[in-house]
Amino acid sequence: MSSSTIVSVEWVKSRLESGERIAITDVRFSPKDVHYGHHAYAEGHLPGAVFIDFKADLTDPAGEHGGRSPLPSPDRLGDLFGRFGIDRSTDVIVYEDSNGPAASRLWWVLNYLGHDNVYVLDGGYSAWAAAGLPISQELPEPERRAFDPAPRPELIVGVDEVRLTLDGSGSGGTRKTLIDSRDANQYLGLEAPFDPVAGHIPGAVNFFWKDGLQEDGLWKSPEQLRERFASLASSDEIIVYCGSGISATPNVLALKEAGFTNVKLYAGSWSDWISYEENPIVVGEEEKA
């Protein structure tokens, strides 16, 4: 076991060599090429890894509300993981090309469904290959298991709960902080590459998810992440969003590594927020109270 959710190449190598039953999941993905992940997996993957199609398996088709990347039902996800030989007692290692939203999204989904022992490979496939470790083209045939979802409602919020943050607090005097995980240009409303409306939710503070990484692309240490989020220390609850609930998950992971416990994902995120015409938006910097 590891005390951290983010684990090294050496840690994964030792788990593979131990012969213990683990599940390794490859979730490489490119928003510019729907076939990229399949092709990359076929060319080579970690030994024993199964491929999870990020867009097809971890999102539902968009509707009027719910954002661009709605979360599939627990039953659909449970069936998916069971087919890949995963139940809630199986240690799971997730990876993508490097460190990005896809692996964090898969980690979060499993955690939301009640699975505790899920680990993210720091540096992903690139770090594994750079270390000269074995690459496989074999297609595993995992034995199907029963994944019984036990959703954790305390990890997720909808639009109504986000609306309660607009006065700067929450019910019962709880101090809530809303984090926008997109880059500064999207937060400020200077551009909206994926949505028809630009700006951010009133009261949100901007923590671009990529700022949780070092210059070499590896994750910052827990100490560095605590320093990054030091201004949030007085928050009783943190709600994290992005454009569609995907690139928010690296910030959820980083906050967990930094020691924050009451962190929730606004799964529909900005694309859900703007689907309600009555919801206010802010363009530009927030006025200081």
Rosetta blueprint (number, residue, H / E / L):
1 M L
2 S L
3 S L
4 S L
5 T L
6 I E
7 V E
8 S L
9 V H
10 E H
11 W H
12 V H
13 K H
14 S H
15 R H
16 L H
17 E H
18 S H
19 G L
20 E L
21 R L
22 I E
23 A E
24 I E
25 T E
26 D E
27 V L
28 R L
29 F L
30 S E
31 P L
32 K L
33 D E
34 V L
35 H L
36 Y H
37 G H
38 H H
39 H H
40 A H
41 Y H
42 A H
43 E H
44 G L
45 H E
46 L L
47 P L
48 G L
49 A L
50 V E
51 F E
52 I L
53 D L
54 F H
55 K H
56 A H
57 D H
58 L H
59 T L
60 D L
61 P L
62 A L
63 G L
64 E L
65 H L
66 G L
67 G L
68 R L
69 S L
70 P L
71 L L
72 P L
73 S L
74 P H
75 D H
76 R H
77 L H
78 G H
79 D H
80 L H
81 F H
82 G H
83 R H
84 F L
85 G L
86 I L
87 D L
88 R L
89 S L
90 T L
91 D E
92 V E
93 I E
94 V E
95 Y E
96 E L
97 D L
98 S L
99 N L
100 G L
101 P H
102 A H
103 A H
104 S H
105 R H
106 L H
107 W H
108 W H
109 V H
110 L H
111 N H
112 Y H
113 L L
114 G L
115 H L
116 D L
117 N L
118 V E
119 Y E
120 V E
121 L E
122 D L
123 G L
124 G H
125 Y H
126 S H
127 A H
128 W H
129 A H
130 A H
131 A L
132 G L
133 L L
134 P L
135 I L
136 S E
137 Q L
138 E L
139 L L
140 P L
141 E L
142 P L
143 E L
144 R L
145 R L
146 A L
147 F L
148 D L
149 P L
150 A L
151 P L
152 R L
153 P H
154 E H
155 L H
156 I E
157 V E
158 G L
159 V H
160 D H
161 E H
162 V H
163 R H
164 L H
165 T H
166 L H
167 D H
168 G L
169 S L
170 G L
171 S H
172 G H
173 G H
174 T L
175 R L
176 K E
177 T E
178 L E
179 I E
180 D E
181 S L
182 R L
183 D L
184 A H
185 N H
186 Q H
187 Y H
188 L H
189 G L
190 L L
191 E L
192 A L
193 P L
194 F L
195 D L
196 P L
197 V L
198 A L
199 G L
200 H E
201 I L
202 P L
203 G L
204 A L
205 V E
206 N E
207 F L
208 F L
209 W H
210 K H
211 D H
212 G H
213 L E
214 Q L
215 E L
216 D L
217 G L
218 L L
219 W E
220 K L
221 S L
222 P H
223 E H
224 Q H
225 L H
226 R H
227 E H
228 R H
229 F L
230 A H
231 S H
232 L H
233 A L
234 S L
235 S L
236 D L
237 E E
238 I E
239 I E
240 V E
241 Y E
242 C L
243 G L
244 S L
245 G L
246 I L
247 S L
248 A L
249 T H
250 P H
251 N H
252 V H
253 L H
254 A H
255 L H
256 K H
257 E H
258 A L
259 G L
260 F L
261 T L
262 N L
263 V E
264 K E
265 L E
266 Y E
267 A L
268 G L
269 S H
270 W H
271 S H
272 D H
273 W H
274 I L
275 S L
276 Y L
277 E L
278 E L
279 N L
280 P L
281 I L
282 V E
283 V L
284 G L
285 E L
286 E L
287 E L
288 K L
289 A L
